[in-house]
Amino acid sequence: MSFTFATCAWTEALRSRIRLLSRGFCAEAPRSVPGVAKERSTTAKGAGDASARLFVALDLPDPVRDEIAAWQARALTDSALRAMRPQALHVTLCFLSHRSVAAIPRIETLLRSLRPRPVELRFEPQPAPIPKGRPGLYALAAESEAARALQGELSELLRSERLYKPDDRPFWPHVTVARVRSERAAPERGERRGKGRPRRVKNPPTSLPKALVEPFKAVRVALYLSNLKPQGAEYERLAGVDLPSPMGQKR
């Protein structure tokens, strides 16, 4: 099975421009991971210790993401709900938090060591509020024994290299489809959104259509860079390992 990597010897780590307007940076040209991370470093050790906010996730096939986007347009009618953009629809396997830029090649190597295998997922019909009482987000539970097995293997690989601290809670495969807006007013341009209680949702998302409760297969395991912005996080795929998928399935 072939491996595809968006990163190549550091310099091709980011294919698209990462705009750093929230920090006063302007990406005039595509940058390497070290260059971007050095600018964004906010670790306690100081700006000289470059870090990047990273996570590993399962990518959904394009038709599934398109179908979710169409459902979001119909189902998220409450003004308190903010739909996740199509490029943000994924199943997070391991959130690595801030890691040294120097660790990225090691993470790539660990991804390459994974045995590609089919990972089938199936969404539950009803979006789940998280938490139930006063939800801050809504997610689609994506039941999958294959995803659980892959996450366990990846978690152990990353833990053994001291790149990941496993969560105490059992792994729950899901796709976040909406976040609940804060009760606080929207931030001014260039300012970071303040913390506050999520608004009350009077009209929760409706159930999924039949097309979205059919099983499907993930297309890749990917390493992502997360850029925090006032309007929400933006994600850049740094590396990916293709997974077996049905003939003709769009990636």
BELGITA-V899902 format. One line per field, one symbol per residue. psi: psi as a letter, one per 40 degrees, with the letter a starting at -180 (. if undefined). Layout:
psi->???
This chain:
psi->hihhhdihfdefdhdihhhfdeeeihgeiiiidddddddehfideieeghiihiihihhiiddddddddddddddgeheehhhhideehihhdhheahihdeedddddddddeihhihghihiidhihhhiddgieihihhghhddddddddddddddddefehhiidiihhhihheiihiidiiiiiheiihiiiiiihhdgiiiiiiddeeiiihidihihihhhhideiiiihhdiihiihiihehi.
